């Protein structure tokens, strides 16, 4: 029995929930207009933002554009998945049917790859020789990173919404067909899938939309069957499973320092588990759906913390929690923006209110970057110690 969510997500999330509930064919995804949260990636010297019709490289020191792609917005394209960044290239996928490879230095286009009318939802992954991405037609594409030619493809039975995980020569891919696949990254050959054909699980596996995390021969991932799993990569045995209150969208984050796994569900329950046993350590009620993966870091006072952003416009939407016990390391905050009400062609009222946050927080030096899909600000940069807002970035004003 599928639990009815008490929180609803916009854009792509609404469609994922509908697909999972009704079992609609994955090809229907291409009919829907892309509308979702901005994708943010931070490197040592720049912040990369995919938002709406363009992709931006931002200098965080002066909060200004380094470059923008394309120079003139193409309204037939929408970019939301976080850019993949390597030494010399930036790879962005769009919600129409195309993958774009750009020069990191100036944002100029190197090449594009076009699917058969199948959009990309998740980000691409850059390997030494290939670029990997999965699309809503259920196909994983491996592309030569220099020329863009297709090295191999692998077809699942339903949509792929997640970013693949590339680890030690194996590409791990999750799908709405309720399977996790392990592929040879060089050839695309199927090494194994979980659950294996003919295997019955209790409860039955649900759709999987998050990217697995891995440590020491174990994969950790969540499912729409209200469970988080620890899977032995070599034997494919379930080491443990943890039951949640609602679907698990976000990818659980493994913390090497504490040996804990931090995750969340769509009821807003943030939890820390002993990664070796699955034993619950603590639960925090974020009071809104958590879609993005938690991020972990050490504060200046030595506290190890997890940061989660929450899809709620009522109350606090960013929480900084002690890994040890789940208490607040600092007071939670509500990221706000200015909204203007209109009647016909007239502005009637202007007010500040909380934004709904589905984008995962991103750490950049002493800043926490929070993505905003509701207001004109695509990025809110918060001081990671005080949680005060330092600056905002708006592509509208660019």
PyMOL commands that set and color helices and strands:
alter all, ss='L'
color gray80, all
select helices_A, chain A and resi 12-22+26-31
alter helices_A, ss='H'
color red, helices_A
select strands_A, chain A and resi 39-42+47-51+54-59+64-69+84-85+89-93+98-103+109-114+125-126+130-134+139-144+150-155+165-167+170-174+180-184+190-194+213-215+218-223+227-232+238-243+253-255+260-264+269-274+280-285+295-298+304-309+318-322+336-343+346-354+362-364+367-371+379-383+389-393
alter strands_A, ss='S'
color yellow, strands_A
deselect
rebuild
show_as cartoon
